[in-house]
Amino acid sequence: MATTNVYQRYFEAELDYNGTKRNAASVWLISDSENGNIKYEAAISFFQKKTPEDFAVSFDAYFTQTLFEGKGRRSKKKEQVFLENLFETISQIAEKNSGKVFFDKPLTQEKIA
């Protein structure tokens, strides 16, 4: 299986989960391809950031939503649509889990594959 982080960036965030206050989140658009099939997921992991250099992401507060799954391969057109809607999708995932991501407060530069 070929997994690609199409997009990744860290943001300030809020979530109380498993008795721990989280104040940052890693946001991804992930593509998985294998044997002529492709899957795209929006994913978020909330974590506790204690210092400006602390990016130790925990995966107990990790949530995903499948955006597309079917026959095919990576598509720049599909990825562009998913990227255009990524913040809205991530916001919905966060809200379902009582969290919030502050997209106007990025902690790193974005990485796009």
C-alpha positions as CSV (number, residue, x, y, z in Angstrom):
1,M,0.0,0.0,0.0
2,A,1.3,3.4,-0.9
3,T,0.3,6.0,1.6
4,T,1.0,9.7,0.8
5,N,0.4,12.7,3.0
6,V,-1.0,15.0,0.3
7,Y,-1.3,17.8,2.9
8,Q,-0.1,18.3,6.4
9,R,0.1,21.3,8.7
10,Y,0.0,21.9,12.5
11,F,-2.4,24.5,14.0
12,E,-3.4,25.8,17.4
13,A,-6.5,23.9,18.6
14,E,-8.7,23.0,21.6
15,L,-10.0,19.7,22.8
16,D,-10.4,18.0,26.1
17,Y,-9.9,14.3,25.6
18,N,-9.1,11.4,27.9
19,G,-8.7,13.8,30.7
20,T,-6.1,15.9,28.9
21,K,-6.4,19.4,27.5
22,R,-5.1,19.5,23.9
23,N,-4.0,22.8,22.4
24,A,-2.6,21.8,19.0
25,A,-3.6,19.6,16.1
26,S,-2.0,18.0,13.1
27,V,-4.2,18.1,10.0
28,W,-3.8,15.8,7.0
29,L,-5.2,14.9,3.7
30,I,-4.1,11.3,3.2
31,S,-4.1,9.2,0.1
32,D,-3.8,5.4,0.2
33,S,-3.5,3.4,-3.1
34,E,-3.1,-0.3,-3.7
35,N,-4.0,-2.7,-6.5
36,G,-5.8,-0.1,-8.6
37,N,-7.8,1.3,-5.7
38,I,-7.5,4.7,-4.1
39,K,-8.8,6.1,-0.8
40,Y,-8.7,9.7,0.4
41,E,-9.1,10.6,4.1
42,A,-9.2,13.9,6.0
43,A,-7.5,13.3,9.4
44,I,-6.8,15.2,12.5
45,S,-4.9,14.4,15.6
46,F,-5.2,16.7,18.7
47,F,-2.2,16.8,21.0
48,Q,-0.8,18.6,24.0
49,K,1.9,21.1,22.9
50,K,3.9,22.1,26.0
51,T,6.7,24.2,24.3
52,P,7.1,26.0,21.0
53,E,9.3,23.1,19.8
54,D,7.0,20.3,21.1
55,F,5.4,18.4,18.2
56,A,5.0,15.1,20.0
57,V,1.7,14.0,18.4
58,S,-0.4,11.5,20.4
59,F,-2.8,9.4,18.5
60,D,-5.4,8.8,21.1
61,A,-7.3,11.8,19.9
62,Y,-7.1,10.9,16.2
63,F,-10.2,11.2,14.0
64,T,-10.7,10.6,10.3
65,Q,-13.3,10.8,7.6
66,T,-13.2,9.0,4.3
67,L,-13.7,11.4,1.4
68,F,-13.4,8.9,-1.5
69,E,-12.8,5.2,-1.8
70,G,-12.9,3.3,-5.1
71,K,-11.1,2.1,-8.2
72,G,-8.6,4.5,-9.6
73,R,-5.3,6.2,-8.8
74,R,-4.2,9.5,-7.4
75,S,-5.9,12.4,-9.2
76,K,-4.7,16.0,-8.9
77,K,-8.2,17.2,-9.8
78,K,-9.8,15.2,-6.9
79,E,-7.0,16.3,-4.6
80,Q,-7.6,20.0,-5.5
81,V,-11.3,19.6,-4.6
82,F,-10.5,17.9,-1.3
83,L,-7.9,20.5,-0.5
84,E,-10.4,23.3,-1.2
85,N,-12.8,21.8,1.3
86,L,-10.3,20.4,3.8
87,F,-10.6,23.1,6.5
88,E,-14.4,22.8,6.4
89,T,-14.3,19.0,6.6
90,I,-11.7,19.1,9.5
91,S,-13.9,21.6,11.3
92,Q,-16.9,19.3,11.1
93,I,-14.8,16.3,12.4
94,A,-13.5,18.5,15.2
95,E,-16.9,19.8,16.2
96,K,-18.3,16.2,16.3
97,N,-15.7,15.5,18.9
98,S,-16.1,18.7,20.8
99,G,-12.9,20.2,19.5
100,K,-11.9,23.3,17.5
101,V,-9.0,24.0,15.1
102,F,-7.8,27.6,14.7
103,F,-6.8,27.7,11.0
104,D,-5.8,31.3,11.3
105,K,-3.1,30.2,13.8
106,P,-0.8,27.8,12.0
107,L,2.2,26.5,13.9
108,T,4.2,25.3,10.9
109,Q,4.4,25.7,7.1
110,E,2.1,23.5,5.1
111,K,3.5,20.5,3.4
112,I,1.9,19.5,0.1
113,A,2.9,16.4,-1.9
